[in-house]
Amino acid sequence: MVITARLCGLLVSEGVDENRLHVIPPGVNPSLFERPLEDPFTGFGKPRVLFVGRLAPQKGVRTLVAAAGLIEHPSAQVLLVGDGPERPALEREAERIGVGDRFHFLGFVAHDRLPAVLTHADLLVLPSLYEELGTVLLEAMQVSLPIVASKTGGIPDVMEDDVNGILVPPGDPEALARAIDRILADCELVSRLSEEGQERAKGYDWEVLAGRVLRVYQDVTGGRMAPVDSQHEDDGSMSARPRR
């Protein structure tokens, strides 16, 4: 099993029989987003441009720091949720280019708080230099959050440019800033991207994906595995719980 069609294509090009491959992406538990969620960052103004992830070179946060100095919206606040080895250097760079007043390092946030973080943001940014998928994209679509992401790796398998998000070249702060400003200035665009994102999020429901995983195992074992409901009734266990 592979998580994107891109990976599937790469394996086929290396000689793997495509009949042995199944594209099953990671998913989201929608119930985590259904309850009322209080704003976890009441001290920050809006609009909020949100990044969620590890502060490591792969994630392209340096590009976001540079873009913060080019964003034209006067009150946009950039919130970074996550930690990692690049944080000290990123903090110094934000101060050096004079965006420390709008660039906020919030550190690690437990996953059970992430739905509230996403719900109270205005835009998610994933400026990765490389990313095969990024579960946070699926979670953002679940709460109808518009997205700007890099056109790299497997991201285009999930994000269609100008349909359920905006794709930009990786490592291009000018393009990233323009895309952010475009969304922050266009309510109709936000509505269109959000609606399409939420519709596509239905395809990443863990209950649906768990069934697909089970069918793969049933095929491999010749149908000797019990169906999902039977397993639940026998021992109360969950056969395919998501893991981050």
Long-range contacts (C-beta under 8 A, 24 or more apart in sequence): 1-213, 1-216, 3-132, 3-133, 3-154, 4-132, 4-133, 4-153, 4-154, 4-157, 4-158, 5-154, 5-157, 6-132, 6-153, 6-154, 6-156, 6-157, 7-132, 7-154, 22-212, 22-216, 24-209, 24-212, 24-213, 24-216, 25-133, 25-138, 25-157, 25-158, 25-204, 25-209, 26-133, 26-135, 26-138, 26-204, 26-209, 26-242, 27-138, 27-204, 27-205, 27-206, 27-208, 27-209, 27-210, 27-242, 28-135, 28-138, 28-139, 28-142, 28-201, 28-204, 28-205, 28-206, 28-242, 29-205, 29-206, 29-242, 30-142, 30-201, 30-205, 32-112, 32-115, 33-115, 33-118, 33-119, 33-139, 33-142, 33-143, 37-115, 37-116, 37-119, 37-120, 38-116, 39-116, 39-120, 40-109, 40-113, 40-116, 40-117, 40-120, 41-79, 41-106, 41-117, 41-120, 44-77, 44-79, 44-104, 45-75, 45-77, 46-75, 46-77, 46-122, 47-73, 47-75, 47-76, 47-77, 47-122, 47-123, 47-184, 48-76, 48-77, 48-78, 48-79, 48-120, 48-121, 48-122, 48-123, 49-76, 49-77, 49-78, 49-79, 49-121, 49-122, 49-123, 49-125, 49-180, 49-184, 50-78, 50-79, 50-81, 50-117, 50-118, 50-121, 50-122, 50-123, 50-124, 50-125, 50-145, 51-78, 51-79, 51-80, 51-81, 51-82, 51-124, 51-125, 51-126, 51-127, 52-81, 52-82, 52-109, 52-114, 52-117, 52-118, 52-124, 52-136, 53-81, 53-82, 53-126, 53-128, 53-134, 53-136, 54-82, 54-83, 54-84, 55-80, 55-82, 55-83, 55-84, 55-85, 55-86, 55-87, 55-90, 56-84, 56-85, 56-86, 57-86, 57-129, 58-128, 58-129, 58-130, 58-131, 59-84, 59-126, 59-127, 59-128, 59-129, 59-131, 60-127, 60-128, 60-129, 60-150, 60-170, 60-171, 61-86, 61-90, 61-127, 62-86, 62-90, 62-93, 63-127, 63-129, 63-170, 63-171, 63-172, 63-173, 63-176, 64-125, 64-127, 64-173, 64-176, 65-90, 65-93, 65-94, 65-97, 65-99, 65-103, 66-97, 66-173, 67-127, 67-173, 67-174, 67-176, 67-177, 67-180, 68-94, 68-97, 68-99, 68-102, 68-103, 68-177, 69-97, 69-98, 69-99, 69-173, 70-173, 70-174, 70-177, 71-102, 71-177, 71-180, 71-181, 72-177, 72-181, 73-180, 73-181, 73-184, 73-185, 76-102, 76-180, 76-184, 77-102, 77-104, 78-102, 78-103, 78-104, 79-104, 79-106, 79-121, 80-104, 80-105, 80-106, 81-106, 81-107, 81-108, 81-109, 81-114, 81-117, 82-107, 82-108, 82-109, 83-107, 83-108, 111-244, 114-139, 115-139, 115-143, 118-142, 118-143, 118-145, 119-143, 119-145, 121-145, 122-146, 122-184, 123-147, 123-148, 123-180, 123-183, 123-184, 124-148, 125-149, 125-176, 125-180, 126-150, 126-155, 127-168, 127-170, 127-176, 128-152, 128-153, 128-155, 128-170, 129-170, 129-171, 130-170, 131-155, 133-157, 133-158, 134-158, 135-244, 137-165, 138-201, 138-204, 140-197, 141-197, 141-198, 141-200, 141-201, 141-204, 142-198, 142-201, 142-204, 143-198, 144-194, 144-195, 144-197, 144-198, 145-194, 145-197, 146-183, 146-189, 146-190, 146-193, 146-194, 146-197, 147-193, 147-197, 148-176, 148-179, 148-180, 148-183, 158-200, 163-193, 163-196, 164-193, 164-196, 164-197, 164-199, 164-200, 165-193, 165-197, 166-193, 206-240, 206-241, 206-242, 209-240, 210-239, 210-240, 210-241, 213-240, 214-239, 214-240
